[in-house]
Amino acid sequence: MNFGGSSGDGTGNRMGLTGGNGTVNDGRLRRWGAVMLTAVSAAVAAPLSVAVASPGGPMVPVVVRGQSPACTSAVADAVTSRGGRMTRTLDILDGGAATVPSGAVATLRSAPCVAAVTPDGALAPASDGTYDPTADTGSLYNTTLAIGAQVAWSQGYTGQGVGVALIDTGVSRVQGLRGRGHVINGLDVSFDSQSSTLTHRDGDGHGTFMAGIIAGNDKFNAQSGSSQGNGNSRYAGDTRDFVGVAPDAHIVSVKIGDANGVADVSQVIAAIDWVVQHRDDPGLNIRVLNLSYGTTSQQSYELDPLAFATEVAWQSGIVVVAAAGNQGTGANGLTDPAYDPYVIAVGAASTNQSDATSDDIVAGFSSYGDGVRNPDVLAPGVHIESLRVAGSTIDQKYGSTATVAGRYFLGSGTSQAAAVVSGAAALLLDAQNMTPDQVKQALMQSASPLANAPTAAQGAGEINVRTALASGADGPAQTFVRSTGLGTLEATRGGLHVVDTNGVALTGEQDIFGNGWDSAAMAQAELSGTAWAGGTFNGAAWSGAAWSGAAWSGAAWSGAGWSGAGWSGAAWSGAAWSGAAWSGAAWSDDTWS
């Protein structure tokens, strides 16, 4: 699978996408980034059986999102029982647009099967006719303001020099990610990588969206940086430019997902191992690893090969940030690898369409822990605005409802929340030379607990970069039981399988080339830093030039038609991934709206 952008000023892939900038070559290796989507399987509550009296008030337009496709009729019943009416049904929302009495909005939000109720109206333009991010609660301007990132910028901490490895669907060279050295193409082991026109380019759109949250920057300047000294930054209070959480960090794009977001666990592990071995390459300085991805593995993290790979990265000095998943209260614990207690597991918070943080709540789709292993922290993850890839898969599917001001997209999920935390980690590392354990401790002990939310849903609470900067980096190292990685690859997949164009699923102890997977041998290679030897991983040359060989099914890959994925994206523009959009998806996005 191939998720990244091309080097230099490439014109883009066959979908009309532009490529990323900057390529670091390592023999036949191409760097790649993976994006993770987790299927939403929220529990469906029973529909209303008793009419609710309308509190009255003027009629107001709203958008009502249901918890699952089965909730569409229950959402309509909840609206009409409160004196409102549905004006348009939208399948991607499991609900739709409606008008309701203003006094009924609060009770509608708490109705069974209703996931969210948000105002329906055009975003306010600025005085010069351009998009005004201050009027959009999900804009990166308001998101960075809410989590205290702008305070870090004003103190001169912008993530400068910190490399964030993004294992996703690649990064396309759209405005906001075009600065020289801003995006560095790493490995590309996606199914796209067999085509030179698709290598590194983001045909799906997920990776570019995450990169924008982490380090998007309309005025990135690798030579001068952003800090002006004496506590001044040109980013704080900037409402004209698109600015991510850590605007001067650089993205190392490691592509594992193809244009349909499809990737196998063996590709994710290969990507993590590549990041570990190349973290200190000239110009990379990889200190953070973002995994907006998760599977429903039921084997213990103490055995799981994917969890083991993330622990190797953690012990190598890389802060691993993983999406908690998008299964809400129906989750059977966190997704893999977020369920490993060493990494930072991130759940999603909803701003309740308010700029104040005092009324924030846990997003309905955000996965609960099991009471032992819970999310470590929350970060904003509902209706987050980031960069759009015109013509990408998600743009074609959801662009009519998710596009803002032409160049932006709106999405929701623990994928988005994880990207926010990855940017926050880069800010802390810019401010102080911390270990991964210290970064995690600083974020957790400075987090703001949400009222009336259980620990299983929120962990320590919503991150606050301002207080994290002041909290210091003292504290004991984590001493959880370490994973051995001796479990099975098949159990790690958690039932998520890629399927070739002939209908043959990749199952069992074999990678995407059909080569046998020896967990014990792989774990030893990862510990010794020899999992990758040149362009070879697990006995095969994992490079774009090698994709013409036979895969697990005995047939050459065609670069299209794969039907499995593991991204942890939860919500783009108010629509939920129901598990039908992707056959076995693991990205942690809930909806695009």
N, C-alpha and C positions, 0 to 999 in steps of 0.2 A: 504494500500500500504506500501511496505517496501523498503526503500532506503539505509539502512546503512550497516556497517560492523559488524561482530560478535566480541564478547569480546575475550580477550586473543589471542591465536595463532590459531584461527579457520582456517580451510582449505579452506573455501569458499563455494559458492553455487553450484547449479547443473550446472551452466554454466562454472564452473572452476574458479570462482573468489575467491580471498582471502578476509577475513573479516577485519573489522576495529579493533582497539585495545582499551581496556579499556571500562568498562561498569559501569554505575551508575544506580543502581536499585532504583525504587520508587514503592514499592508494586508490582502490576502486570504490571506497565508501562514499556514500552520499548521506548527508544528515537529514534526518526526518523527524517530524513531530506528530504525536498522536493525540487525538481528542477523545474523551470518553463520555459516553452517554449511558445513563441507566434508565431502563424502562420504568414507567410509572405504573404501580399497581396498588394505588391507594384503596383502602377499604371503603366500600360503598355503604353509606348509611341508608336506612329505610326512608322512603319519601314521607312527606308530611301527611298526616291523617286527619289533622284538625286545622281548620282555617284560622289564620292569625289576623286579628283585627288591625286595620291600618292605622298607624299613628297620625296620618294626615300630613299636611304641608304641601308646598308646590311640587309639581312633577319635575323630576330631574333625570337626565339621560345617564345611564350607567352601562358598564360592560360586566357581565356576570360569567365567571368561569366555574365550570363544574369540576368535580374531583376525578371523574372518569367518563368514558363514553356512555356508560349505563346511567349517568346522572342527568342526561339532557332533559328528560321529561320532568324529573324531580325539581330541576332548576326552574323550569317554566311554571310548575305548580307553586313553588315558593314565591315567585314574582307575582303571579295573579292573586294568590291568597293575601298579599299585602297591598292590594289595590293597584298594582302595576300591570304592565303588559309587555310581552316580548315584541320587539320591533324587527328583529332579525336573528335567525338561528345560525350559529357558526359552529360547524362540526369540529374545527380545530380548537375551539374553546370548550367543547362539551357543554356549551351554553349559548350565549350570544349577547346582543344588544337589547336593552330594555329601557322603559321609563317607569319610575316608581316614585311614590311620595317621598319627599326628602326625609321625613321622619321615620321612614321604614328601612332606610339603608343599613342602619346598625343591626337590626334584627335579621335582615336578609343575609348579612355576612355570617351570622351564626347558624343559619338554616342547614339542615342535613343535606349533604351532597354539594354544597356551595364551597368552592375553594377560595374565591376572592371576588370582591365587588369593587370596581374602580370607576372613577368619573369617565364619561365618554364625551370627549370634546377635542377640538384641535389644539395642538400645542401653541403657546403664545410666541409670536415672532418678536425679535428685538426691534428697536426703533429703525434700524437700517434694512429691515425685511429679512434678515438672516435668522437662523435658529437661535433661540435664547435658552441655554441650558439651565439657567436659574429657575425657569418655569416648569422644568421637568424633574420630578423627584427622583427618577431613575437615571438621570444623566451622570456622567463620570464627574462632572463638576460638583454636583450635590453629594454623590457617593463619597468622593475624596474629602469633602468638607465634613460629612457626617462621621467618618471614621478617624478624623484627626490627621489625615495625611497632609493636608495643606499647612498644618502647623509644622510638620517635619520639613516641608519645603522651605517655609519661612526661616527655619533654623539652618538651612543649607544642605539638608539631607534629601536627595532626590533619587538615590539608587545608583549614582554614577559609578561606573566600573564593575557593577555587580552583574554577572551573567545569570539569566533565568532560563533553564532548559525547559522547553515546552514540548512535551511528547503528545502530539495531536495530529491534526489533518494537514499540517503545513501552514505557512504564513504567506499570503500574497502581498505584493508591494503596492498597497493602497495608500492614499494620503493618510498621514499619521504614523506610517511605518516605512518611510522612504529614506530616512536620514542615513548618511554614510556610516556603516558599521552598526546601525540600529538593529537590524535583523541579520543574523549569521546562519547560513544554511549548514546544518550538520548532516547527520545520517538520514537517508531516505530508504526505508525498507518496506514501503507501502506497495500495494499491488499496482499502483500507478507508475512505480519507478522503472518499469520495463520500457516506458515511453519517454524519450528525451523531452518531448513537448509537455509532459505532465510532471516531470521530476521536480520536487520541492513546492510546486504550486498547490494552492489550497482550493481544490474543486468543490469541497464540501461547504466551507465557510466558517466552520466551528473554530479552527485553530486561529484564524485571523481575528475573530471576535475575542478570543481569550487573550491573544497577544495585545490587542488594543486596551483591554482592561488592565493588564499587568504593566505595560510600558508604552502605550500609545503616546505620541508626541508630535504635534504638527511642526514644531520648531526644534527638533532634535539636532544638536550640533556636537558631533563627537570630538571636535577640536577644543571648543571653549567650554563645553558643558553648560550647566544652567546656574550653578551656585554663584552668587555675586559677592559672597563674603559678608561679614557683619550681620548675619541673620537675615539677609534679604535674598529672595528668590524671584525670578521673573515669572514663576508659575502660580504662586499663591494669588487667588482672586482673579485669575485670568478667565474671562467668560467668552473670549473670542476664539480661542484655539482648543482643539481636542487634546486633553492631557490625561494620561492614565495614572495609576496609583504611584508607580515609580518611574517617572518620565525619562530619567537618564540611565536607567538600567538597559542592558541589551538582551535581546531575545536570541537564544540558540535554538533554532527550529529543528526538531527531530520528528520526522514525519513517519507515522505508522498507518494512518487511516487514508483510504482512497476517497474519491469524489463522493462516494455514498457513505462515508464514515466507517467503512468496514475494516476490522483488524482482528487478528487472533492474539491470544495471550502470549504466544511464543514471540510475536513481534514486539509486544510491549516489554517483555523481559530483555530481549535483545537491545532495545532502545535504552533501557535503564543501564544495562551493562556498558553500552557504548559511552553514555554520559559519564559514568564513573571513571572509565579509563581515559577519557579526554577532558576531564574537568579542568586540568591545569595547562592545557595547550595554550600557546601564545594567543592572547587576545580573547580567550574565552572566560576564564575565572568563573566557572559555574559554581554558584553557591546555593541556588534554589532550583528545585525540580517540581514542576506543576503537572499533576495527574488529575485531569477532570474526567476521570474514567473509573469504572468499577464493575466487578463481576459479582455474582451471587454465590461465590464459593462457600460451601458448607464445611470444608475441612478447616481444622484449627490453623490459625496464623502460625503456630509453632512448627507446622509442617509445610505450609503453603509456599511454592516456589516464587510466586509473584511477591508475596510479603517478604520473603527472604531477600530478593533483589533490592527492594526498597530499603531494607535494613542495612545492606551493604553500602548503599548510597549514603544513608544517614551516618553510618560509622565512618564514612570517608569524608565527612565534613559538609555534606549537602543537605539543606533543609528540604525535606520531602513534604509537599502539601497535596492532600488527596481529598476528593469530593466524597461526602458521606453517603450520597445516594439520594434518590427521589421517590422513595416508596412510603413516605409519611409514617403514620402510626401503624401501618400494616407491614412495616419492615421487620424482617427477622434479623435484626442487628444491622450494623453498617456493612457497606459493600467492601470488597477486597480491591485494593490494599488498605483502605481507610480503617479497617478493623484491626490492623496491626497497631499496638499501643505506642510504638516508637514514633510514628509519623504524626503530622498534624492533620487530624480529621476535621473537615469543615462542613458545617450545616449552613442552611440559608435562613436569613432573617428577612422579613417584609417590613418596609417602612410605613405601611398603611397609608400610602399616598400622602405622607406628611413629611416635612423637612425636619421636624423634631424627632429625636431618637427616643424620647420617653414613652411613646406609644408603639414602638416597634414590637413585633410578635414573631414567633417562629413560623416560617412559611409552611403552609399546609402540606406541601409535597416533601419537605425535608425529612430524611429518614431518622427515625428514633434509634438510639442504641438499645442494648439489652439490659441496661442497668449496671453492667460491669464495664463494658467498653462502649462509651458514648462519644458523641462529637466532642472535640476539645474546645472548639469555639464556633461562633456564628459570624457571618459577614453578610452584608446586603446581597441578595440574590434574586430579587423579584423585579421584573421590568427594568433590567439594567441595560443601559445604552452603550453600544460599542461600535466597532467598525464593520461595515458591510462589504462583502465581496459580490459585486454585481454579476449575475449569471451563475452563481454557485448553486449547489443543490438546495440549500435551505432558502436561498434567495428566490429560486424558482417556485418553491413550495409555499413560502410564507411571506414573500416580499410585499404582497399587496396589503398586508395588515401589520407587518413588522418594521417597515421602512420609515425612517424619520429623517426629514430634510435631505433626502436623496442619498447621503453617504453613510448614515447610521442605521443600526438595526437594534431591535429590542428583544431581549431574551431573559428567561428565568430558569434557575436551577442551581443545584449545588456545584455545578461546573463553574458558573459565574462567581459564586461565593468563594470557591477555591482560588480562582484567579485573583480576586481582591486580596486574599490573604497572602498569596505569593508576592504580590506587589508590596504589601506591608512588610513582609520578611526582608525584601530587598532594601527597604528604607532603614530598617533596624541594622542591617549588616553594613550599610553605608555609614551609619552613625557610630557603630562600635564593632570590633572584631569579635563576634560571638560564635559559640559553637551551636550546632543545631538544637541541642538540649536547652541552651540558654535562650535562644530565639523563641522556642515553644513556651518556656516558662514565662518569659516577658509578656507574650501575647495573652497567656491564660490568666496570670495574676493581675493583669491590668484590665481585663475584660469587664464589661458592664452586664450583670445578670438582668434578664428580662423578667418582668413581673408575671407571676402566675404561669410560668413555663417550667416544666419538670427538667431536672438535670439530664435525664435520658434524651431530651430533645435539644438542649442548648449547651450542655457542658458548662464551661465557666461563664458563658455569656457572649455578647457581641464585642468584637475587637475595638480597641481604642488606641490608635497609634501614639497619640499625644501622651497618654499615661504610660504606655509601654516604653517610650523613650526615657521616661523619668524613673522607671522601675529598676533599672540596673540589670546586670547579667549574672548576679550571684545565685547560688543554689546548687543542690546536689544533681549529679547525673542520673538519668533514668536507669532503672535496674530491673526492667521487666525480663521475663524469660525470653531468650533469643530464639528466633526461628532457625530450624535446621535446613529448611528447603527440601526435605526428603519426601514430601508428599507428591501426589500425582499432578501432572499438567491437566489432565482431563477434569479432575475435581476443581482445579483452579478456574477453569472455564465457567463453572457453575451453570451449565446447560446452554451457554452461548456459543454457537458454532458458526464459522464461516462455511458457506456452501458454494461450490463452483458452478459454472454455467451448465454442467451436466447433472446437477442435483446431488453431487457427492459431498458430504459433510466432512470437515476435518475433525476427527475425534481421536481419542486415545493418546498414547505417549509418542507423539510425533509432531514435528514442527511443520511450517508451511511448505517445506520441500519434501515432506514425507520421511525425513530423517528421524531415526529413533531418538527419543529424549530420555537421557539418563540423569535423573534428578541429583543423585549423589555426585556424579562427575561434574555436572553443571555447577552445583554449589561450590565445589572445590575450586573450579576455574574462576568463579566470581570472587571468591575470597582471595585468590592469588593474583587477581587482576589480569587473567589470561583468557577470559571468555572470548574476547576478540583478538585475533591474530591477523593483522593486516585487514583484509576485507572478508575474512572467514569467521563464521560463527557456527558452532555446532556441526562442523565438518562440511559446510557449504559456503560458497561465495555469495554473501548477501548484498549484492549490489545490483543496480538497475540493469547492467549488462548481462546479469546471470538469470534474469527472470524468464528467459526464453526456454529454460530447461523445464523438465517435468516437475509438477507439484505433487501433492499427496495423492491426487486422483489419477496420476499417470498421464495427464494431459497438460499441455502448455497453457499458462495463464493468458487470458485475453485482455486483462486490464479493465474488464467491466462485468457487471452481473453478480458481483459478490453480495451475499445477503445476510451477513452477520456483522455485528459491531459491538463495542463495549463502552461507548462514551457515556459520561455522566452528566450530560446536559439535561436540564429539567424543563425549562420553559422559555420558548422564544415567542415574544409578542402575545402572551396570554394563552397560547395553545400548548397542550401537553403532549409529549411523546407517549402514546398509549401502549407502545410495544408492537403496534401494527406497522408503524412507519418503517421500522428496521426489524429485520428478522433476527432477533437475538441481540438487540442493541445494548451496549454497556456505557455509552456516554451519559454523563450526569446532567443532561438538560431536561427540563420539564416541559417548557413551552417556549414558542417564539411568538411574540405578539406585537 
